[in-house]
Amino acid sequence: QVQLVESGGGLVQAGGSLRLSCAASGIIFRINAMGWYRQAPGKQRELVAIVTNGGSTNYGDSVKGRFTISRDNAKNTVYLQMNSLKPEDTAVYYCNVQVLFTGSAWGQGTQVTVSS
């Protein structure tokens, strides 16, 4: 069973930075993609960033140029470096992995709060 452990959330002032980490365990087959999504109160969950096994990345429009996603395949870990944070980035951030033959798995979520 795939398990995801997220860390790095917290409270930061606008303009500040945070780095999220997500470590996956229980992986038997190849991880095709790893990514981050977020959900703010009263809003739908949205894509923040995703990185494929080959290293291709895709970002949500609202975070392009400010956030950077990376992954360490040897450690089955994905990172999200968040710079120039804005109050509208406040949300619960969820890690997601897409595993060959197994499907999609989600982390428990980590709160990011950006104060103005």
MARLUMPA-277383 format. One line per field, with one value per atom (N, C-alpha, C): residue number from 0; residue in one letter; atom name; x, y, z. Coordinates in nm, 4 decimals. Layout:
<recs>
nr <- (NUM, ...)
rest <- (A, ...)
atom <- (CA, ...)
X <- (X, ...)
Y <- (Y, ...)
Z <- (Z, ...)
</recs>
This chain:
<recs>
nr <- (0, 0, 0, 1, 1, 1, 2, 2, 2, 3, 3, 3, 4, 4, 4, 5, 5, 5, 6, 6, 6, 7, 7, 7, 8, 8, 8, 9, 9, 9, 10, 10, 10, 11, 11, 11, 12, 12, 12, 13, 13, 13, 14, 14, 14, 15, 15, 15, 16, 16, 16, 17, 17, 17, 18, 18, 18, 19, 19, 19, 20, 20, 20, 21, 21, 21, 22, 22, 22, 23, 23, 23, 24, 24, 24, 25, 25, 25, 26, 26, 26, 27, 27, 27, 28, 28, 28, 29, 29, 29, 30, 30, 30, 31, 31, 31, 32, 32, 32, 33, 33, 33, 34, 34, 34, 35, 35, 35, 36, 36, 36, 37, 37, 37, 38, 38, 38, 39, 39, 39, 40, 40, 40, 41, 41, 41, 42, 42, 42, 43, 43, 43, 44, 44, 44, 45, 45, 45, 46, 46, 46, 47, 47, 47, 48, 48, 48, 49, 49, 49, 50, 50, 50, 51, 51, 51, 52, 52, 52, 53, 53, 53, 54, 54, 54, 55, 55, 55, 56, 56, 56, 57, 57, 57, 58, 58, 58, 59, 59, 59, 60, 60, 60, 61, 61, 61, 62, 62, 62, 63, 63, 63, 64, 64, 64, 65, 65, 65, 66, 66, 66, 67, 67, 67, 68, 68, 68, 69, 69, 69, 70, 70, 70, 71, 71, 71, 72, 72, 72, 73, 73, 73, 74, 74, 74, 75, 75, 75, 76, 76, 76, 77, 77, 77, 78, 78, 78, 79, 79, 79, 80, 80, 80, 81, 81, 81, 82, 82, 82, 83, 83, 83, 84, 84, 84, 85, 85, 85, 86, 86, 86, 87, 87, 87, 88, 88, 88, 89, 89, 89, 90, 90, 90, 91, 91, 91, 92, 92, 92, 93, 93, 93, 94, 94, 94, 95, 95, 95, 96, 96, 96, 97, 97, 97, 98, 98, 98, 99, 99, 99, 100, 100, 100, 101, 101, 101, 102, 102, 102, 103, 103, 103, 104, 104, 104, 105, 105, 105, 106, 106, 106, 107, 107, 107, 108, 108, 108, 109, 109, 109, 110, 110, 110, 111, 111, 111, 112, 112, 112, 113, 113, 113, 114, 114, 114, 115, 115, 115)
rest <- (Q, Q, Q, V, V, V, Q, Q, Q, L, L, L, V, V, V, E, E, E, S, S, S, G, G, G, G, G, G, G, G, G, L, L, L, V, V, V, Q, Q, Q, A, A, A, G, G, G, G, G, G, S, S, S, L, L, L, R, R, R, L, L, L, S, S, S, C, C, C, A, A, A, A, A, A, S, S, S, G, G, G, I, I, I, I, I, I, F, F, F, R, R, R, I, I, I, N, N, N, A, A, A, M, M, M, G, G, G, W, W, W, Y, Y, Y, R, R, R, Q, Q, Q, A, A, A, P, P, P, G, G, G, K, K, K, Q, Q, Q, R, R, R, E, E, E, L, L, L, V, V, V, A, A, A, I, I, I, V, V, V, T, T, T, N, N, N, G, G, G, G, G, G, S, S, S, T, T, T, N, N, N, Y, Y, Y, G, G, G, D, D, D, S, S, S, V, V, V, K, K, K, G, G, G, R, R, R, F, F, F, T, T, T, I, I, I, S, S, S, R, R, R, D, D, D, N, N, N, A, A, A, K, K, K, N, N, N, T, T, T, V, V, V, Y, Y, Y, L, L, L, Q, Q, Q, M, M, M, N, N, N, S, S, S, L, L, L, K, K, K, P, P, P, E, E, E, D, D, D, T, T, T, A, A, A, V, V, V, Y, Y, Y, Y, Y, Y, C, C, C, N, N, N, V, V, V, Q, Q, Q, V, V, V, L, L, L, F, F, F, T, T, T, G, G, G, S, S, S, A, A, A, W, W, W, G, G, G, Q, Q, Q, G, G, G, T, T, T, Q, Q, Q, V, V, V, T, T, T, V, V, V, S, S, S, S, S, S)
atom <- (N, CA, C, N, CA, C, N, CA, C, N, CA, C, N, CA, C, N, CA, C, N, CA, C, N, CA, C, N, CA, C, N, CA, C, N, CA, C, N, CA, C, N, CA, C, N, CA, C, N, CA, C, N, CA, C, N, CA, C, N, CA, C, N, CA, C, N, CA, C, N, CA, C, N, CA, C, N, CA, C, N, CA, C, N, CA, C, N, CA, C, N, CA, C, N, CA, C, N, CA, C, N, CA, C, N, CA, C, N, CA, C, N, CA, C, N, CA, C, N, CA, C, N, CA, C, N, CA, C, N, CA, C, N, CA, C, N, CA, C, N, CA, C, N, CA, C, N, CA, C, N, CA, C, N, CA, C, N, CA, C, N, CA, C, N, CA, C, N, CA, C, N, CA, C, N, CA, C, N, CA, C, N, CA, C, N, CA, C, N, CA, C, N, CA, C, N, CA, C, N, CA, C, N, CA, C, N, CA, C, N, CA, C, N, CA, C, N, CA, C, N, CA, C, N, CA, C, N, CA, C, N, CA, C, N, CA, C, N, CA, C, N, CA, C, N, CA, C, N, CA, C, N, CA, C, N, CA, C, N, CA, C, N, CA, C, N, CA, C, N, CA, C, N, CA, C, N, CA, C, N, CA, C, N, CA, C, N, CA, C, N, CA, C, N, CA, C, N, CA, C, N, CA, C, N, CA, C, N, CA, C, N, CA, C, N, CA, C, N, CA, C, N, CA, C, N, CA, C, N, CA, C, N, CA, C, N, CA, C, N, CA, C, N, CA, C, N, CA, C, N, CA, C, N, CA, C, N, CA, C, N, CA, C, N, CA, C, N, CA, C, N, CA, C, N, CA, C, N, CA, C, N, CA, C, N, CA, C, N, CA, C, N, CA, C, N, CA, C, N, CA, C, N, CA, C)
X <- (0.0840, 0.0000, 0.0878, 0.0587, 0.1369, 0.1032, 0.2059, 0.1882, 0.2700, 0.2113, 0.2767, 0.2857, 0.4040, 0.4249, 0.4713, 0.3896, 0.4183, 0.4769, 0.5582, 0.6132, 0.6476, 0.6648, 0.7121, 0.6099, 0.4850, 0.3859, 0.4040, 0.3275, 0.3356, 0.2824, 0.3175, 0.2741, 0.3910, 0.3671, 0.4729, 0.4108, 0.4901, 0.4422, 0.4462, 0.3622, 0.3611, 0.5009, 0.5410, 0.6741, 0.7762, 0.7383, 0.8293, 0.8307, 0.9029, 0.9209, 0.8950, 0.8535, 0.8398, 0.8788, 0.9220, 0.9533, 0.8774, 0.7965, 0.7221, 0.7953, 0.7832, 0.8400, 0.7343, 0.7460, 0.6534, 0.7312, 0.7383, 0.8103, 0.7108, 0.7304, 0.6416, 0.7080, 0.6290, 0.6783, 0.5757, 0.6182, 0.5284, 0.5137, 0.6114, 0.6055, 0.6627, 0.5837, 0.6302, 0.6606, 0.5718, 0.5885, 0.6393, 0.6632, 0.7206, 0.6229, 0.6762, 0.5973, 0.6024, 0.4876, 0.4823, 0.4862, 0.4222, 0.4201, 0.4019, 0.4567, 0.4394, 0.3995, 0.3101, 0.2642, 0.2056, 0.1709, 0.1075, -0.0212, -0.1221, -0.2491, -0.2804, -0.3723, -0.4119, -0.5607, -0.6132, -0.7550, -0.7732, -0.8261, -0.8572, -1.0024, -1.0366, -1.1737, -1.2767, -1.3775, -1.4830, -1.4475, -1.3287, -1.2854, -1.2555, -1.2513, -1.2173, -1.0668, -1.0297, -0.8874, -0.8328, -0.7140, -0.6542, -0.5101, -0.4652, -0.3271, -0.2340, -0.1283, -0.0216, 0.0943, 0.1436, 0.2561, 0.2651, 0.3198, 0.3368, 0.4661, 0.5343, 0.6566, 0.6474, 0.6782, 0.6687, 0.7974, 0.7932, 0.9111, 1.0266, 0.9938, 1.0973, 1.1474, 1.0870, 1.1319, 1.0529, 0.9539, 0.8700, 0.7829, 0.7653, 0.6877, 0.5711, 0.4712, 0.3570, 0.3104, 0.2760, 0.2382, 0.1016, 0.0330, -0.0876, -0.0524, -0.1405, -0.1104, -0.0772, -0.1413, -0.1245, 0.0094, 0.0831, 0.2092, 0.3301, 0.3074, 0.4185, 0.5152, 0.6434, 0.7453, 0.7758, 0.6923, 0.7132, 0.7421, 0.6810, 0.6986, 0.7827, 0.8583, 0.9389, 0.9204, 0.8862, 0.8704, 0.9936, 1.0349, 1.1469, 1.1236, 1.1966, 1.1804, 1.3143, 1.3253, 1.4410, 1.3912, 1.4173, 1.3638, 1.4204, 1.5436, 1.6068, 1.5390, 1.4849, 1.4201, 1.2681, 1.2154, 1.0695, 1.0112, 1.0779, 1.0393, 1.0202, 0.9179, 0.8921, 0.8943, 0.9448, 0.9577, 0.8826, 0.8402, 0.7797, 0.8401, 0.9227, 0.9805, 0.8866, 0.8374, 0.7405, 0.8028, 0.8196, 0.8767, 0.7734, 0.8012, 0.7123, 0.5677, 0.5498, 0.4164, 0.3203, 0.1949, 0.0884, -0.0219, -0.1003, -0.2113, -0.3037, -0.3198, -0.4081, -0.3491, -0.2246, -0.1657, -0.2058, -0.2728, -0.3173, -0.4139, -0.3796, -0.4596, -0.3995, -0.4708, -0.4129, -0.3504, -0.2246, -0.1508, -0.1427, -0.1789, -0.1818, -0.0803, -0.0080, 0.0832, 0.0058, 0.0426, -0.0209, 0.0845, 0.0706, 0.1571, 0.0704, 0.1171, 0.0501, 0.1446, 0.1041, 0.1900, 0.1397, 0.2326, 0.1997, 0.1269, 0.0165, -0.0685, -0.1446, -0.0995, -0.1613, -0.2607, -0.2297, -0.3188, -0.2689, -0.3622, -0.3304, -0.3395, -0.2479, -0.2509, -0.2325, -0.2947, -0.2924, -0.2324, -0.1632, -0.1164, -0.2283, -0.1979, -0.2988, -0.3200, -0.2289, -0.2395, -0.1576, -0.1041, -0.0305, -0.0767, -0.1000, -0.1545, -0.0448, -0.0713, 0.0150, -0.0700, -0.0228, -0.0940, -0.0004, -0.0436, 0.0361, -0.0356, 0.0297, -0.0314, 0.0081, -0.0819, -0.0562, 0.0109)
Y <- (-0.1190, 0.0000, 0.1244, 0.2154, 0.3380, 0.4317, 0.4836, 0.5844, 0.7071, 0.8230, 0.9500, 1.0308, 1.0800, 1.1620, 1.2996, 1.4003, 1.5374, 1.6140, 1.7129, 1.8003, 1.9348, 2.0339, 2.1637, 2.2752, 2.2442, 2.3513, 2.4402, 2.5483, 2.6379, 2.7751, 2.8685, 3.0074, 3.0930, 3.1754, 3.2617, 3.3944, 3.4976, 3.6284, 3.6363, 3.7223, 3.7444, 3.7828, 3.7242, 3.7462, 3.6450, 3.5649, 3.4655, 3.3368, 3.2390, 3.1114, 2.9945, 2.8856, 2.7585, 2.6469, 2.5355, 2.4186, 2.2989, 2.2397, 2.1206, 1.9967, 1.8898, 1.7612, 1.6534, 1.5521, 1.4394, 1.3130, 1.2234, 1.0986, 0.9842, 0.9057, 0.7925, 0.6624, 0.5756, 0.4427, 0.3389, 0.2125, 0.1064, 0.1008, 0.1577, 0.1610, 0.0311, -0.0375, -0.1607, -0.1380, -0.0640, -0.0373, 0.1056, 0.1395, 0.2695, 0.3835, 0.4921, 0.6139, 0.6905, 0.7084, 0.7792, 0.9296, 0.9788, 1.1232, 1.1517, 1.2626, 1.3101, 1.4566, 1.4962, 1.6336, 1.6877, 1.8140, 1.8843, 1.9497, 1.9380, 2.0042, 2.0840, 2.1761, 2.2516, 2.2783, 2.2990, 2.3288, 2.4343, 2.5465, 2.6544, 2.6401, 2.6968, 2.6856, 2.7335, 2.6510, 2.6881, 2.6768, 2.6251, 2.6136, 2.4685, 2.4408, 2.3072, 2.2846, 2.1586, 2.1246, 2.1559, 2.2160, 2.2547, 2.2083, 2.1916, 2.1532, 2.2689, 2.2370, 2.3344, 2.3051, 2.1822, 2.1450, 1.9937, 1.9455, 1.8021, 1.7780, 1.6677, 1.6305, 1.4830, 1.4525, 1.3149, 1.2386, 1.1107, 1.0264, 1.0724, 1.1296, 1.1777, 1.3174, 1.3808, 1.5136, 1.6295, 1.6008, 1.7093, 1.7666, 1.8978, 1.9645, 2.0430, 2.0624, 2.1432, 2.2170, 2.3444, 2.4273, 2.4912, 2.5131, 2.5924, 2.7366, 2.8033, 2.9381, 3.0339, 3.0175, 3.1127, 3.1011, 2.9934, 2.9738, 2.9755, 2.9861, 2.9860, 3.1008, 3.0668, 3.1675, 3.1868, 3.1304, 3.1450, 3.0109, 2.9059, 2.7737, 2.6861, 2.5954, 2.5005, 2.3608, 2.2668, 2.1286, 2.0495, 1.9570, 1.8696, 1.7351, 1.6345, 1.5030, 1.4316, 1.3464, 1.2604, 1.1180, 1.0626, 0.9294, 0.8217, 0.8375, 0.7375, 0.7323, 0.8458, 0.8538, 0.8536, 0.8450, 0.8527, 0.9748, 1.0863, 1.2089, 1.3225, 1.4010, 1.5174, 1.6416, 1.7501, 1.8754, 1.9855, 2.0838, 2.2024, 2.3239, 2.3955, 2.5200, 2.6331, 2.7018, 2.8086, 2.9414, 3.0293, 3.1619, 3.2698, 3.3873, 3.5026, 3.4674, 3.4069, 3.3611, 3.4775, 3.4507, 3.5495, 3.4971, 3.5845, 3.5371, 3.4400, 3.4591, 3.3698, 3.2304, 3.2099, 3.0765, 2.9954, 3.0582, 2.9885, 2.8766, 2.7552, 2.6374, 2.5158, 2.4056, 2.2768, 2.2194, 2.1829, 2.1300, 1.9775, 1.9108, 1.7654, 1.7105, 1.6114, 1.5399, 1.4306, 1.4060, 1.3015, 1.2262, 1.0936, 1.0133, 0.9245, 0.9029, 0.8136, 0.6989, 0.5812, 0.4644, 0.3675, 0.3175, 0.2201, 0.1011, 0.0633, -0.0506, -0.0271, 0.0648, 0.0852, 0.1998, 0.3023, 0.4166, 0.5322, 0.6169, 0.7431, 0.7296, 0.7964, 0.7996, 0.9429, 0.9752, 1.1104, 1.1128, 1.2215, 1.2442, 1.3016, 1.3212, 1.3678, 1.5183, 1.5878, 1.7322, 1.8061, 1.9201, 2.0059, 2.1502, 2.2190, 2.3543, 2.4555, 2.5417, 2.6562, 2.7813, 2.8694, 2.9932, 3.1096, 3.2013, 3.3189, 3.4420, 3.5123, 3.6316, 3.7559, 3.8515, 3.9747, 4.0799)
Z <- (0.0000, 0.0000, 0.0000, -0.0917, -0.1025, 0.0129, 0.0764, 0.1819, 0.1477, 0.1708, 0.1427, 0.2718, 0.3007, 0.4198, 0.3752, 0.4051, 0.3663, 0.4841, 0.4518, 0.5551, 0.4927, 0.5796, 0.5339, 0.5332, 0.5612, 0.5640, 0.6864, 0.6894, 0.8039, 0.7724, 0.8595, 0.8478, 0.8012, 0.7016, 0.6485, 0.6059, 0.6097, 0.5646, 0.4124, 0.3590, 0.2143, 0.1667, 0.0547, 0.0015, 0.0472, 0.1447, 0.1987, 0.1171, 0.1710, 0.1012, 0.1950, 0.1357, 0.2051, 0.1098, 0.1669, 0.0858, 0.1401, 0.0558, 0.0928, 0.0434, 0.1216, 0.0833, 0.0959, 0.0118, 0.0176, -0.0151, 0.0826, 0.0645, 0.0489, -0.0539, -0.0817, -0.0400, 0.0215, 0.0583, 0.0139, 0.0184, -0.0248, -0.1757, -0.2454, -0.3915, -0.4476, -0.5251, -0.5877, -0.7345, -0.7990, -0.9412, -0.9625, -1.0861, -1.1189, -1.0893, -1.0344, -1.0181, -1.1494, -1.2105, -1.3387, -1.3210, -1.2176, -1.1949, -1.0469, -1.0050, -0.8677, -0.8758, -0.7877, -0.7983, -0.6706, -0.6770, -0.5654, -0.6131, -0.5311, -0.5513, -0.4250, -0.4373, -0.3185, -0.3191, -0.1994, -0.1850, -0.0779, -0.1195, -0.0268, 0.0195, 0.1334, 0.1845, 0.0824, 0.0572, -0.0345, -0.1815, -0.2107, -0.3501, -0.3841, -0.5139, -0.5596, -0.5530, -0.5407, -0.5431, -0.6817, -0.6845, -0.8112, -0.8206, -0.9435, -0.9671, -0.9334, -0.8598, -0.8362, -0.9309, -0.9255, -1.0112, -1.0173, -1.1283, -1.1458, -1.2229, -1.1887, -1.2589, -1.2959, -1.4197, -1.4677, -1.4365, -1.4622, -1.4416, -1.5286, -1.6426, -1.7332, -1.7026, -1.6037, -1.5637, -1.6216, -1.7025, -1.7553, -1.6443, -1.6474, -1.5436, -1.6018, -1.5179, -1.5565, -1.4324, -1.4482, -1.3342, -1.3553, -1.2453, -1.2523, -1.2871, -1.3572, -1.4056, -1.2914, -1.1787, -1.0698, -0.9977, -1.0216, -0.9506, -1.0429, -1.1724, -1.2680, -1.2369, -1.2358, -1.2091, -1.0617, -0.9742, -0.8300, -0.7623, -0.8102, -0.7506, -0.8427, -0.7801, -0.8561, -0.7978, -0.8827, -0.8395, -0.8818, -0.7963, -0.8281, -0.7612, -0.8065, -0.7471, -0.7400, -0.6399, -0.6222, -0.6420, -0.7578, -0.7894, -0.6974, -0.6569, -0.5706, -0.4338, -0.3911, -0.2602, -0.2705, -0.3925, -0.4122, -0.3412, -0.3575, -0.2877, -0.3883, -0.3643, -0.4472, -0.3579, -0.4134, -0.3399, -0.4133, -0.3359, -0.3953, -0.3276, -0.4002, -0.3506, -0.3868, -0.2859, -0.3059, -0.2647, -0.3602, -0.3363, -0.3640, -0.3152, -0.3372, -0.3045, -0.1895, -0.1524, -0.1331, -0.1690, -0.1602, -0.0679, -0.0097, 0.0752, 0.0007, -0.1277, -0.2046, -0.2253, -0.1832, -0.1861, -0.0629, 0.0302, 0.1507, 0.1152, 0.1592, 0.1256, 0.1953, 0.1877, 0.2242, 0.0972, 0.1080, -0.0059, 0.0064, -0.1020, -0.1039, -0.2045, -0.1606, -0.2484, -0.3209, -0.4449, -0.5241, -0.6040, -0.6074, -0.6929, -0.7803, -0.9001, -0.9945, -1.0218, -0.9769, -0.9826, -1.0883, -1.1680, -1.2723, -1.2125, -1.2725, -1.2333, -1.1027, -1.0197, -0.8887, -0.8880, -0.9614, -0.9674, -0.8852, -0.8440, -0.7785, -0.6267, -0.5570, -0.4110, -0.3638, -0.2503, -0.1966, -0.0569, -0.0262, 0.1084, 0.1944, 0.3209, 0.4153, 0.4094, 0.3463, 0.3317, 0.4365, 0.3972, 0.4882, 0.4680, 0.5776, 0.5709, 0.5414, 0.4455, 0.4162, 0.4356, 0.5224, 0.5491, 0.5238, 0.4386, 0.4049, 0.4570, 0.5472, 0.6060, 0.5270, 0.5254, 0.4495, 0.5356)
</recs>
